[in-house]
Amino acid sequence: MTEPKVLSGRYEVRALLGRGGMAEVHEGVDTRLGRRIAIKLLRSDLARDPSFHTRLKREAQSAAGLNHPGIVAVYDSGEEEFAETGGSSVSVPFIVMEYVEGQTLREVLNDHGTLTIEEALNVIAGVLAPLEYSHRNGIVHRDIKPANVMLTPEGDIKVMDFGIARALKDNSGLTQTQSVVGTAQYLSPEQARGEVVDARSDLYSTACLLYELLVGRPPFVGDSQLAVAYQHVGETPKPPSFYNPNVPPEVDRLLLHALLKDRDERYQDAYTFREDVLAARDGRPLSFDDDADRTQAFPLAPTMVGPSPHPQGAEAAPETGAVATILDHDEKPPQKRSRAWVWIGSIFVLLALAAVALWVYEINKPPPIVQVQITDVAGMSADDAEAALIKSGLTVDREEEANADVDEGDAIRTDPASGQRAPEGTLVKLFVSTGPSSVDVPDVSGETEAKAREVLSDAKLRAGTHISQNSPDVEKGVVIETKPGAGTKVDVDSNVDLVVSSGMVQVPDVLGKTGDEACKILEADDYQLGCKVEEVETADEDAGKVFEQSATGGSEVQQGSEITVRVAKKPPEPTPTTPSIPGGIPTGPASPSPTKSSDDPSGGGLEGMQDWIEGN
């Protein structure tokens, strides 16, 4: 039995829980504290790339500084030397994290479909609470999506995977070079344009998550990741009630506000967003419900001629509009100005406005998105294919699929397809072959049972029931046939029963046969037994027929055993004896005498008399 790996002499690595684009997560045990943990290990095929070391260390640093019940806690991190096949060693970084039981929201959506309105709002309130905390501590997650939010059996929310998180003050790295970081369906417009992200980008992604929880799909979908990114930048989402009529108007308004393209116009902080989520759940007004009232122009009081219409002692409301302000000043009538200067001033104003418009357009024009071509990885091993895609700047999500033409564990295709171009950081789905969905039952006749079970396992089948069967020529313990038979097409992982030789032969019943007939039957291919014939004199059985066999018909004997058959033989006639004559005269030979007639009983003496007696 293989000993489990132990990291830093303390953390025991156990079963694999999941695999991502750059790391594997295992269940583990902290042997010092005796507690259950999760261990995130950088994949060995990426361990020599310094950029992946940096990213895993950044995740550990980002999450380790955040102590909140809604964020998966990081306990420790380090590096461990692992031996490679060639004898060299490689340093593999790891993170020791809190073990969380439950399902990701992606699994919840796949298993149960959309949530109710109240459930979805409660979940998002649970996501925004840890985001508010992380933003206050200067950390932007940058990859909020269903797969990165856990729902525990107790109903608690846990935000995880700060693998591409950055400090708000950190403007270095991928973002500055205009590469896209995140998952396309949940990208904020500024992320899609490759701009520097801030806390408001996380809030946009959270709104996309709420949208999907309510209607079963994100606000934008397309044939490719690039198409989705362009929609985030340039298209207005449909209200969620378009897909789910049960969504109330206040939730429509909440989401459309949270999904505004201009980050200065949507929610500015997680606290306000969360308060509005709870307000929508409880039927209270949203924070921006009175915006229209605050921006609406109030009508001016009409200028009155004559006595005031107000009762005595009451004052007319002060004029607050532009007209009232002008009327408050006792100005002299404006003097006439040259028309030329008016025209010149107008032209300068128009030129200035055009310049401002051009400047506004330039600074708001979406920067070009860095594009990469998706490598053709068909036929490569899954690990090599994933490494090639990641090296080209893409993120990868594996999905298994049965395929009779591609070996198990090799890449079949990608989505988007190879040859297409997509923004850096785009999530590419890598389809990996599990082999054919059905297989032919292999021919294992003539093999030992142990070898036959091994061959069936290699063929993705399971050896089922052991069926013992007599055989005249197949050695004991050797497979005679399978059920279903060799060459039959069956589903992968089906049971195949093994018919195994017992080493015994059932003896046929040859009573009543001649000796030759009995031996012919016993020695035939169906029995292949030895045959020995013994003749026994008896007047009680039919002469020439088998009346007894050493092993009775229907009994079982070892292969090749000799069966003795006993054939009845007629006993010989008894030897004649000379009868004695009454009176004591011996019946021995007598002297010849003249021949008499046979009719004369005494004509031949005693001998003639004896002949006469026998003749009559």
C-alpha positions in Angstrom: 0.0 0.0 0.0 1.4 3.4 -1.0 2.3 5.7 1.9 0.4 9.1 1.8 2.5 12.2 1.0 3.2 14.4 4.0 4.0 18.1 3.4 6.3 20.0 5.7 6.4 16.9 8.0 2.9 17.8 9.1 0.2 17.9 6.4 -1.0 14.4 5.1 -2.3 14.5 1.6 -5.3 12.3 1.0 -8.1 11.9 -1.7 -8.3 14.3 -4.6 -11.3 16.7 -4.3 -11.1 18.6 -7.5 -8.8 19.8 -10.3 -8.5 23.3 -11.7 -6.5 25.1 -14.4 -3.3 25.3 -12.4 -3.8 23.3 -9.2 -5.3 20.2 -7.6 -7.2 20.3 -4.3 -6.8 17.3 -2.0 -8.5 16.4 1.3 -5.9 16.3 4.0 -5.2 16.1 7.7 -3.0 18.4 9.9 -1.3 15.6 11.9 -0.1 18.1 14.5 -3.6 19.6 15.3 -5.6 16.6 14.2 -8.0 18.6 12.1 -9.3 18.1 8.6 -7.9 20.5 6.0 -7.9 21.1 2.2 -4.5 21.2 0.5 -4.1 23.1 -2.8 -1.1 21.8 -4.8 0.3 23.4 -7.9 0.2 20.8 -10.7 3.5 19.1 -11.2 3.6 19.9 -14.9 3.4 23.6 -14.1 5.8 23.6 -11.2 8.8 24.8 -13.3 7.0 27.9 -14.5 7.7 30.8 -12.1 4.5 32.7 -13.0 2.4 29.9 -11.5 4.5 29.9 -8.4 3.8 33.7 -8.1 0.1 33.3 -8.7 -0.3 30.6 -6.0 1.7 32.6 -3.5 -0.4 35.7 -4.3 -3.5 33.7 -3.5 -2.1 32.6 -0.2 -1.1 36.1 0.7 -4.4 37.6 -0.4 -6.6 35.2 1.5 -4.3 34.8 4.6 -4.8 38.5 5.4 -8.6 38.1 5.4 -10.2 36.8 8.6 -13.9 36.6 7.8 -16.4 33.7 8.3 -17.5 34.1 4.7 -14.0 33.6 3.3 -12.3 30.2 3.1 -9.5 30.5 5.6 -5.8 30.0 4.7 -3.8 28.3 7.5 -0.4 27.9 6.0 1.6 27.7 2.8 4.9 26.4 1.7 6.8 24.4 -0.9 7.7 20.7 -1.1 10.3 18.9 -3.1 8.9 16.1 -5.3 11.0 13.6 -7.1 10.4 13.3 -10.9 10.5 10.2 -13.1 14.0 11.0 -14.3 15.4 11.3 -10.8 15.5 15.1 -10.6 13.4 17.0 -8.1 11.0 20.0 -8.5 9.7 22.4 -5.9 5.9 22.4 -5.7 4.1 25.2 -3.8 1.0 24.4 -1.7 -1.6 26.2 0.4 -3.2 24.7 3.5 -6.8 25.9 3.7 -10.0 25.4 5.8 -11.9 22.3 4.7 -15.5 23.3 3.7 -18.2 20.7 3.2 -20.9 21.5 0.8 -21.5 22.4 -2.9 -20.4 25.2 -5.1 -23.2 27.3 -6.6 -22.3 25.9 -10.0 -23.1 22.4 -8.6 -26.3 23.7 -7.0 -27.4 25.2 -10.3 -26.5 22.0 -12.2 -28.3 19.7 -9.7 -31.3 21.8 -8.6 -31.8 24.5 -11.3 -32.6 28.1 -10.4 -33.2 29.3 -6.8 -36.3 31.1 -5.5 -36.2 34.9 -5.4 -35.7 34.9 -1.7 -33.0 32.2 -1.8 -31.1 34.0 -4.5 -31.1 37.3 -2.7 -30.0 35.6 0.6 -27.1 34.0 -1.2 -26.0 37.2 -2.8 -26.2 39.0 0.6 -24.0 36.2 1.9 -21.5 36.8 -0.9 -21.4 40.6 -0.6 -20.6 40.5 3.2 -17.2 38.9 2.7 -16.6 41.1 -0.4 -17.3 44.2 1.7 -14.7 43.0 4.2 -12.1 42.1 1.5 -12.6 45.5 -0.2 -12.1 47.3 3.1 -8.8 45.5 3.4 -7.8 46.5 -0.1 -8.3 43.2 -1.9 -10.3 42.8 -5.1 -11.3 39.2 -5.9 -11.6 39.6 -9.7 -13.2 36.2 -10.4 -16.6 36.0 -8.7 -18.5 33.2 -10.3 -20.7 30.2 -9.2 -17.7 27.9 -9.1 -16.0 30.1 -6.5 -18.8 30.3 -4.0 -19.5 27.4 -1.6 -22.9 26.7 0.0 -22.5 24.6 3.2 -25.1 22.2 4.5 -25.9 24.7 7.2 -26.7 27.4 4.6 -23.6 29.4 5.1 -21.8 31.1 2.2 -18.0 30.8 1.7 -16.1 32.8 -1.0 -13.0 31.0 -2.2 -10.2 31.0 -4.8 -8.4 34.4 -4.5 -6.0 33.1 -7.2 -6.2 36.2 -9.4 -7.0 38.6 -6.6 -4.9 41.8 -6.3 -4.5 44.6 -3.9 -6.3 47.8 -4.9 -3.1 49.7 -4.8 -1.3 47.1 -7.0 -1.5 48.3 -10.6 1.2 46.0 -12.0 1.0 42.7 -13.8 -1.5 41.4 -16.2 -4.1 44.2 -16.0 -1.7 46.9 -17.0 -0.8 45.1 -20.1 -4.4 45.0 -21.1 -4.9 41.3 -20.8 -8.3 40.0 -19.7 -8.4 38.3 -16.3 -11.5 36.5 -15.1 -14.3 34.4 -16.6 -16.0 35.8 -19.6 -19.7 35.4 -18.5 -18.9 37.4 -15.3 -16.5 40.0 -16.6 -17.1 43.6 -15.8 -16.9 46.0 -18.9 -13.6 47.4 -17.5 -12.2 43.9 -17.2 -13.2 43.1 -20.8 -11.5 46.3 -22.0 -8.3 45.3 -20.0 -8.5 48.3 -17.7 -7.4 48.5 -14.1 -10.1 46.9 -11.9 -11.4 48.0 -8.5 -14.0 46.9 -6.0 -16.8 47.9 -8.3 -15.7 45.3 -10.8 -16.4 42.6 -8.2 -19.9 44.1 -7.7 -20.7 43.8 -11.4 -19.6 40.1 -11.4 -21.8 39.6 -8.3 -24.7 41.0 -10.2 -24.0 38.6 -13.0 -24.0 35.8 -10.4 -27.4 36.9 -9.0 -28.8 37.1 -12.5 -27.8 33.5 -13.2 -29.2 32.3 -9.8 -32.6 33.8 -10.8 -32.9 32.8 -14.4 -30.5 29.9 -14.9 -28.1 31.8 -17.2 -25.8 34.8 -17.0 -26.9 38.1 -18.5 -24.8 37.5 -21.7 -24.1 34.3 -23.6 -22.6 33.8 -27.0 -20.9 31.3 -29.3 -17.5 32.2 -28.0 -15.9 33.9 -25.0 -14.9 36.8 -27.2 -18.6 37.4 -28.2 -19.6 37.4 -24.5 -16.8 39.9 -23.6 -18.0 42.3 -26.4 -21.6 42.1 -25.1 -20.4 43.1 -21.6 -18.8 46.2 -23.2 -21.5 47.3 -25.6 -24.9 45.7 -25.0 -27.6 46.3 -22.4 -28.8 43.2 -20.6 -32.5 42.2 -20.6 -34.2 42.4 -17.2 -34.2 39.1 -15.5 -38.1 39.0 -15.6 -37.7 38.6 -19.4 -36.6 35.0 -18.7 -38.3 34.4 -15.4 -41.7 36.2 -15.0 -41.6 35.6 -11.3 -38.8 38.1 -10.8 -40.5 41.3 -9.2 -39.9 44.8 -10.6 -37.7 45.9 -7.7 -35.3 43.0 -8.4 -35.2 44.0 -12.1 -34.3 47.6 -11.1 -31.7 46.4 -8.6 -29.9 44.2 -11.2 -30.1 46.7 -14.1 -28.6 49.3 -11.8 -25.9 46.9 -10.7 -25.1 46.0 -14.4 -24.6 49.6 -15.7 -21.6 49.8 -18.0 -20.1 52.9 -16.4 -18.7 51.9 -13.0 -19.3 55.4 -11.7 -23.0 55.0 -12.2 -23.5 51.5 -10.7 -23.0 50.5 -7.0 -19.9 52.0 -5.5 -19.5 49.7 -2.6 -20.5 46.2 -1.4 -22.3 47.6 1.7 -24.8 49.6 -0.4 -25.4 46.8 -2.8 -26.0 44.4 0.1 -28.4 46.8 1.8 -30.4 47.1 -1.5 -30.4 43.3 -1.9 -32.0 43.0 1.6 -34.4 45.9 0.9 -35.6 44.2 -2.4 -36.0 40.9 -0.4 -38.0 42.7 2.3 -40.1 45.0 0.0 -38.4 48.2 1.2 -37.3 51.1 -1.2 -33.9 50.8 -2.9 -31.2 53.4 -2.3 -31.6 54.9 -5.7 -35.4 55.0 -5.9 -35.5 58.7 -5.1 -32.9 59.7 -7.7 -35.6 60.7 -10.2 -37.2 62.9 -7.6 -33.9 64.5 -6.7 -33.0 65.4 -10.3 -36.4 66.5 -11.4 -36.8 70.3 -12.0 -39.4 71.9 -9.7 -41.9 74.3 -11.5 -41.5 78.0 -10.8 -44.1 80.0 -9.1 -45.8 82.3 -11.6 -45.0 86.0 -11.5 -47.9 87.7 -9.9 -49.3 91.1 -10.9 -51.2 93.0 -8.2 -51.9 91.9 -4.6 -50.4 88.7 -3.3 -52.7 85.8 -3.3 -51.3 84.5 0.0 -53.2 85.2 3.1 -52.0 88.0 5.3 -49.1 87.1 7.4 -47.9 84.5 4.9 -44.9 85.1 2.7 -44.7 83.9 -0.9 -42.3 81.1 -1.5 -38.9 82.4 -2.6 -38.1 81.9 -6.2 -35.4 79.3 -6.6 -35.1 78.8 -10.4 -32.8 80.6 -12.8 -35.4 83.1 -13.7 -35.9 84.1 -10.0 -32.1 84.6 -9.6 -32.0 86.9 -12.5 -35.1 88.9 -11.2 -33.4 89.4 -7.9 -30.7 91.5 -9.5 -31.5 95.1 -10.4 -29.5 95.1 -13.6 -29.3 97.7 -16.3 -30.5 96.8 -19.8 -27.6 95.2 -21.7 -25.8 97.4 -24.1 -25.8 96.4 -27.8 -22.7 94.4 -28.9 -21.2 93.9 -32.2 -22.7 91.0 -34.1 -19.2 89.9 -35.4 -18.0 89.3 -31.8 -21.2 87.2 -31.2 -20.4 85.0 -34.2 -16.7 84.7 -33.3 -17.6 83.7 -29.8 -20.1 81.1 -31.0 -17.5 79.6 -33.3 -14.9 79.3 -30.4 -17.6 77.7 -28.2 -18.4 75.2 -30.9 -14.7 74.4 -31.5 -14.2 74.0 -27.7 -17.2 71.7 -27.5 -15.9 69.6 -30.4 -12.5 69.3 -28.8 -14.0 68.2 -25.5 -16.2 65.7 -27.3 -13.2 64.3 -29.1 -11.3 64.1 -25.8 -14.1 62.3 -24.1 -14.4 59.9 -26.9 -10.7 59.1 -26.9 -10.5 58.5 -23.1 -13.6 56.3 -23.2 -12.8 54.4 -26.3 -12.5 50.7 -25.4 -8.8 49.7 -25.6 -7.9 46.8 -27.9 -8.4 43.4 -26.3 -5.2 41.3 -26.4 -6.1 38.2 -28.5 -4.5 34.8 -28.6 -5.1 31.9 -30.9 -6.4 28.7 -29.4 -3.9 25.9 -29.9 -4.9 22.6 -31.5 -4.4 20.1 -28.7 -6.4 17.2 -30.1 -4.7 13.9 -29.5 -2.4 15.3 -26.8 -2.5 14.0 -23.2 -4.9 15.9 -21.0 -2.0 17.4 -18.9 0.0 18.4 -21.9 -3.0 19.9 -23.6 -4.0 21.9 -20.5 -0.4 23.2 -20.1 -0.3 24.3 -23.7 -3.5 26.3 -23.4 -2.4 27.9 -20.1 1.0 28.8 -21.6 -0.8 30.7 -24.4 -2.6 32.8 -21.8 -5.9 31.0 -21.4 -7.6 29.4 -18.4 -8.9 25.8 -18.7 -11.8 23.8 -17.4 -11.7 20.0 -18.1 -14.8 18.0 -19.1 -14.8 14.2 -19.7 -16.5 12.7 -22.7 -16.7 9.2 -24.1 -15.0 8.8 -27.5 -14.2 5.6 -29.3 -11.6 7.2 -31.6 -9.5 8.9 -29.0 -7.5 7.1 -26.3 -8.5 7.5 -22.7 -6.9 10.5 -21.1 -6.2 12.3 -24.4 -7.7 15.6 -25.5 -10.6 15.4 -28.0 -11.3 19.1 -28.7 -11.7 22.6 -27.1 -14.5 25.1 -26.9 -13.9 27.6 -28.4 -12.5 25.5 -31.2 -8.8 25.4 -32.1 -7.7 28.1 -34.5 -10.2 30.7 -33.2 -8.9 33.8 -31.4 -10.0 34.8 -27.9 -9.1 37.3 -25.3 -6.3 36.4 -22.9 -7.6 34.8 -19.8 -10.7 33.3 -21.6 -12.0 30.1 -20.0 -11.5 27.3 -22.6 -13.4 24.0 -22.0 -11.0 21.1 -22.7 -12.8 17.8 -23.6 -10.9 14.7 -22.4 -11.6 11.2 -23.7 -12.8 8.5 -21.3 -12.5 6.0 -24.1 -15.4 4.3 -25.9 -18.8 4.1 -24.2 -19.1 0.4 -25.2 -16.4 -2.3 -25.7 -16.1 -5.8 -27.1 -15.8 -8.6 -24.5 -12.3 -9.9 -24.9 -11.5 -13.6 -25.5 -10.1 -14.9 -22.2 -10.7 -18.6 -22.8 -7.6 -20.7 -22.0 -6.4 -18.1 -19.4 -6.3 -18.6 -15.7 -9.1 -17.0 -13.7 -6.7 -14.4 -12.2 -5.3 -13.4 -15.6 -8.9 -13.3 -17.1 -10.0 -10.9 -14.4 -7.0 -8.6 -15.1 -7.7 -8.6 -18.9 -11.4 -7.7 -18.3 -10.4 -4.9 -16.0 -8.0 -3.5 -18.6 -10.9 -3.6 -21.1 -13.0 -1.4 -18.7 -15.2 -4.4 -17.7 -15.8 -6.1 -14.4 -15.3 -9.8 -13.8 -18.6 -11.0 -12.4 -19.7 -14.4 -11.1 -17.4 -17.5 -11.0 -19.3 -20.3 -12.8 -17.8 -23.8 -12.3 -18.3 -26.2 -15.2 -17.0 -29.7 -16.0 -14.7 -30.1 -18.9 -13.0 -33.2 -20.4 -9.9 -31.2 -21.7 -9.7 -27.7 -20.1 -7.4 -27.8 -17.1 -8.8 -27.1 -13.7 -9.0 -23.3 -12.9 -8.7 -22.3 -16.6 -11.5 -20.2 -18.2 -13.7 -22.1 -20.7 -15.8 -19.1 -21.9 -17.4 -15.9 -20.8 -21.0 -14.8 -20.5 -21.7 -12.7 -22.6 -19.4 -14.5 -25.0 -16.2 -13.1 -26.5 -16.8 -10.4 -29.2 -20.1 -9.3 -27.8 -20.4 -5.5 -27.6 -21.4 -4.3 -24.1 -21.4 -1.1 -22.1 -18.2 0.0 -20.4 -18.1 -1.2 -16.7 -20.5 -4.1 -17.4 -20.3 -7.4 -15.5 -18.8 -10.4 -17.4 -19.2 -13.8 -15.8 -16.4 -16.4 -16.0 -17.1 -20.0 -16.8 -14.1 -21.9 -15.2 -13.1 -25.6 -15.6 -13.7 -27.7 -12.5 -11.2 -30.4 -13.7 -13.9 -33.0 -13.4 -15.9 -35.1 -16.0 -19.4 -36.5 -15.6 -19.4 -40.2 -16.3 -21.9 -41.4 -18.9 -24.2 -44.4 -18.3 -23.0 -47.3 -20.5 -25.0 -50.1 -19.0 -26.6 -52.4 -21.6 -23.9 -51.5 -24.2 -21.5 -53.9 -25.7 -17.9 -53.5 -24.4 -16.9 -51.9 -27.7 -19.8 -49.5 -27.6 -19.1 -48.6 -24.0 -15.4 -47.8 -24.7 -16.2 -45.8 -27.8 -18.6 -43.5 -25.7 -16.1 -43.2 -22.8 -13.2 -42.4 -25.0 -15.1 -39.9 -27.2 -14.2 -36.1 -27.2 -17.2 -35.4 -24.9 -15.6 -37.4 -22.0 -12.0 -38.4 -22.9 -11.9 -41.1 -20.2 -10.0 -44.4 -20.2 -11.8 -47.6 -20.7 -11.0 -51.1 -19.5 -13.2 -54.1 -20.3 -13.5 -57.1 -17.9 -15.5 -60.2 -18.9 -17.4 -61.8 -16.1 -19.1 -65.2 -16.4 -22.6 -64.9 -15.3 -25.8 -66.6 -16.2 -27.8 -63.7 -14.6 -27.0 -61.0 -17.2 -27.3 -60.8 -21.0 -24.1 -62.2 -22.5 -21.9 -59.6 -24.2 -23.6 -56.6 -22.5 -22.1 -54.3 -19.8 -23.9 -55.0 -16.6 -21.6 -53.0 -14.3 -19.2 -49.9 -14.4 -16.6 -48.8 -11.8 -18.1 -45.3 -11.7 -21.8 -45.0 -12.0 -23.4 -43.0 -14.7 -23.9 -39.3 -13.6 -21.1 -39.3 -11.0 -18.0 -37.1 -11.5 -14.4 -38.2 -11.8 -11.1 -36.5 -12.5 -10.3 -35.8 -16.1 -8.7 -38.8 -17.9 -9.8 -41.3 -15.3 -10.1 -45.0 -16.3 -13.5 -46.5 -16.1 -13.8 -50.3 -15.8 -16.8 -51.9 -17.5 -17.8 -55.5 -16.8 -19.3 -57.5 -19.6 -21.4 -60.6 -19.0 -20.0 -63.9 -20.4 -22.0 -67.1 -20.8 -20.6 -69.8 -18.5 -19.4 -73.0 -20.3 -21.6 -76.1 -20.6 -21.1 -78.6 -17.7 -18.8 -81.7 -18.5 -20.9 -84.9 -19.0 -20.5 -87.8 -16.5 -21.2 -91.7 -17.0 -24.2 -92.7 -14.9 -23.9 -95.9 -12.7 -26.3 -98.9 -13.3 -28.3 -100.1 -10.4 -26.8 -103.2 -9.0 -23.3 -101.9 -8.8 -22.3 -102.7 -12.3 -19.7 -100.2 -13.4 -20.3 -98.1 -16.4 -16.8 -98.0 -17.6 -15.7 -99.1 -21.0 -16.6 -102.5 -22.2 -15.3 -104.9 -24.8 -16.5 -104.2 -28.2 -19.4 -106.2 -29.2 -21.2 -106.8 -32.4 -23.3 -103.8 -33.4 -27.0 -104.1 -32.8 -29.9 -102.2 -34.0 -30.5 -98.9 -32.3 -33.9 -100.0 -31.6 -32.6 -102.8 -29.5 -31.8 -101.5 -26.1 -29.8 -104.4 -25.2 -28.3 -105.2 -28.5 -25.1 -103.3 -27.7 -24.6 -104.3 -24.2 -24.2 -101.6 -21.6 -22.7 -99.2 -24.0 -25.5 -99.6 -26.3 -28.0 -99.2 -23.5 -26.3 -95.9 -22.5 -26.4 -94.6 -26.0 -30.0 -95.6 -26.3 -30.8 -93.8 -23.0 -29.1 -90.6 -24.2 -30.8 -90.8 -27.6 -34.2 -91.1 -26.0 
